[in-house]
């Protein structure tokens, strides 16, 4: 998981187009305010992503956000793919004793026809509904619920505070990819 930073100095690789807002800093225990900020980021992501791609042409959607990176279209379709997995991971951790989650090859998913050619609206609508459900679940939890753990095959045990921090960061990270490209290209 190359996007993970273990300390503040690693979290800010300035000038690296892969991480326009920096790498994700893992947080093992969040305060109530930190949790609410991460939940707020998840809640606002669908409208922020929709605004980030508003008015882009098909050619612009087919532009990679950086050399060797995914196209804007692939980024948009990736977000609900990733967040569907995250939602399921939360539900597993809340209903099972330290479940082992399944990873997936996100780079391969991004090459499938639905990620390279499907209309964006399908993913944006999916993200709207998914985030409405996810935020309702997150806001129903007690602080102790965020201490529940799951086993990630590549990272080891993770609690829901850590997972919440990752996904609060994840959406902002991809919106920043699109906005950086729009700024660079004067779109």
C-alpha positions as CSV (number, residue, x, y, z in Angstrom):
1,X,0.0,0.0,0.0
2,X,2.3,2.7,-1.3
3,X,-0.1,5.5,-0.5
4,X,0.4,4.9,3.3
5,X,2.7,7.1,5.3
6,X,3.8,6.0,8.8
7,X,4.8,9.5,9.9
8,X,4.2,13.2,9.0
9,X,7.5,13.5,7.1
10,X,6.5,10.7,4.7
11,X,2.9,12.0,4.3
12,X,4.0,15.1,2.4
13,X,5.9,14.2,-0.8
14,X,5.5,17.6,-2.3
15,X,5.7,17.7,-6.1
16,X,4.8,14.1,-6.5
17,X,1.7,14.1,-8.8
18,X,0.6,10.7,-7.4
19,X,-0.1,12.4,-4.1
20,X,-1.5,15.9,-4.6
21,X,-2.7,16.1,-1.0
22,X,0.1,14.0,0.4
23,X,0.1,10.3,1.4
24,X,-2.4,8.9,3.8
25,X,-1.2,9.1,7.4
26,X,-2.4,6.1,9.3
27,X,-4.2,7.0,12.5
28,X,-4.9,4.2,15.0
29,X,-7.2,6.1,17.3
30,X,-9.2,9.1,16.2
31,X,-10.8,11.8,18.4
32,X,-14.5,12.4,18.0
33,X,-13.7,15.5,16.0
34,X,-11.3,13.6,13.7
35,X,-13.9,11.0,13.1
36,X,-16.6,13.6,12.3
37,X,-14.1,15.3,9.9
38,X,-13.5,12.0,8.1
39,X,-17.2,11.1,8.0
40,X,-17.9,14.6,6.6
41,X,-15.3,14.0,3.9
42,X,-17.0,10.8,3.0
43,X,-20.4,12.5,3.0
44,X,-19.4,15.4,0.8
45,X,-17.3,13.3,-1.7
46,X,-20.2,12.5,-4.2
47,X,-21.0,16.1,-4.7
48,X,-17.3,17.1,-4.8
49,X,-16.5,14.4,-7.4
50,X,-19.5,15.4,-9.5
51,X,-18.3,19.1,-9.4
52,X,-14.8,18.1,-10.3
53,X,-15.9,16.5,-13.6
54,X,-18.7,18.9,-14.4
55,X,-18.5,20.2,-18.0
56,X,-15.6,17.9,-19.1
57,X,-15.7,16.6,-22.6
58,X,-15.3,13.0,-23.6
59,X,-11.7,13.8,-24.7
60,X,-10.9,15.4,-21.4
61,X,-12.4,12.5,-19.5
62,X,-10.0,10.3,-21.5
63,X,-6.9,12.3,-20.3
64,X,-4.6,10.7,-17.7
65,X,-4.3,12.9,-14.6
66,X,-0.5,12.3,-14.8
67,X,2.0,10.5,-17.0
68,X,1.4,6.8,-16.6
69,X,-1.8,7.4,-14.5
70,X,-5.4,6.6,-15.0
71,X,-7.7,8.7,-17.1
72,X,-10.2,11.0,-15.4
73,X,-12.9,8.5,-16.4
74,X,-11.0,5.6,-14.8
75,X,-10.5,7.6,-11.6
76,X,-14.2,8.4,-11.3
77,X,-15.2,4.7,-11.8
78,X,-12.4,3.6,-9.4
79,X,-13.9,5.6,-6.5
80,X,-17.2,3.6,-6.1
81,X,-15.3,0.4,-6.8
82,X,-13.0,1.2,-3.9
83,X,-15.7,2.6,-1.6
84,X,-18.0,-0.4,-2.2
85,X,-15.1,-2.6,-0.9
86,X,-14.6,-0.2,2.1
87,X,-18.3,-0.3,3.0
88,X,-18.3,-4.1,3.0
89,X,-15.1,-4.1,5.1
90,X,-16.8,-1.9,7.7
91,X,-19.9,-4.2,7.8
92,X,-17.7,-7.3,8.1
93,X,-15.7,-5.8,11.0
94,X,-18.9,-4.7,12.7
95,X,-20.6,-8.1,12.5
96,X,-17.7,-10.6,12.7
97,X,-14.7,-11.1,15.0
98,X,-11.6,-9.8,13.2
99,X,-12.6,-11.0,9.7
100,X,-9.9,-11.3,7.1
101,X,-10.8,-9.1,4.2
102,X,-10.2,-9.8,0.6
103,X,-8.0,-7.5,-1.5
104,X,-8.5,-6.8,-5.1
105,X,-6.4,-5.7,-8.0
106,X,-7.6,-2.2,-8.5
107,X,-5.2,-1.6,-11.5
108,X,-6.8,-4.5,-13.3
109,X,-10.3,-3.4,-12.4
110,X,-9.5,0.0,-14.0
111,X,-8.8,-1.7,-17.3
112,X,-12.2,-3.4,-17.5
113,X,-14.8,-2.0,-20.0
114,X,-17.0,-0.5,-17.3
115,X,-14.1,1.6,-16.0
116,X,-12.8,2.6,-19.5
117,X,-16.1,3.3,-21.3
118,X,-19.2,3.4,-19.1
119,X,-20.9,6.7,-18.6
120,X,-19.7,8.6,-15.5
121,X,-23.3,9.1,-14.3
122,X,-23.7,5.4,-13.5
123,X,-20.7,5.6,-11.0
124,X,-21.8,9.0,-9.7
125,X,-25.3,7.7,-8.9
126,X,-23.8,4.6,-7.3
127,X,-21.6,6.8,-5.2
128,X,-24.5,8.9,-4.1
129,X,-26.5,6.0,-2.8
130,X,-23.5,4.1,-1.3
131,X,-22.3,7.2,0.6
132,X,-25.7,7.9,1.9
133,X,-25.9,4.4,3.4
134,X,-22.3,4.4,4.6
135,X,-22.6,7.8,6.3
136,X,-25.8,6.6,8.0
137,X,-23.9,3.5,9.3
138,X,-20.9,5.5,10.4
139,X,-23.0,8.1,12.3
140,X,-24.8,5.3,14.1
141,X,-21.6,3.9,15.6
142,X,-20.3,4.5,19.1
143,X,-16.7,5.4,19.7
144,X,-15.9,1.9,20.9
145,X,-17.2,0.5,17.5
146,X,-14.3,2.2,15.7
147,X,-11.9,0.0,17.8
148,X,-13.2,-3.1,16.1
149,X,-10.6,-4.8,13.9
150,X,-10.3,-6.6,10.6
151,X,-7.3,-8.4,9.2
152,X,-5.9,-7.0,6.0
153,X,-3.7,-9.5,4.2
154,X,-1.1,-6.9,3.2
155,X,-1.1,-4.7,6.3
156,X,-2.2,-6.9,9.2
157,X,-4.8,-6.0,11.8
158,X,-6.5,-2.6,11.3
159,X,-9.2,-1.0,13.3
160,X,-12.1,1.0,11.9
161,X,-10.6,4.3,13.0
162,X,-7.7,3.5,10.7
163,X,-10.0,2.5,7.9
164,X,-12.1,5.6,8.3
165,X,-9.0,7.8,8.1
166,X,-7.9,6.0,4.9
167,X,-11.3,6.5,3.1
168,X,-11.7,10.0,4.4
169,X,-8.4,10.7,2.7
170,X,-9.1,8.5,-0.4
171,X,-11.9,10.5,-1.9
172,X,-10.1,13.9,-1.4
173,X,-7.0,12.4,-3.0
174,X,-8.8,11.5,-6.2
175,X,-10.8,14.7,-6.4
176,X,-7.4,16.5,-6.1
177,X,-6.0,14.4,-9.0
178,X,-8.8,15.7,-11.2
179,X,-8.6,19.3,-10.0
180,X,-4.8,19.4,-10.4
181,X,-5.3,18.2,-14.0
182,X,-8.0,20.8,-14.7
183,X,-5.8,23.5,-13.3
184,X,-2.7,22.4,-15.2
185,X,-4.7,22.1,-18.5
186,X,-6.8,25.3,-17.8
187,X,-10.1,23.4,-18.2
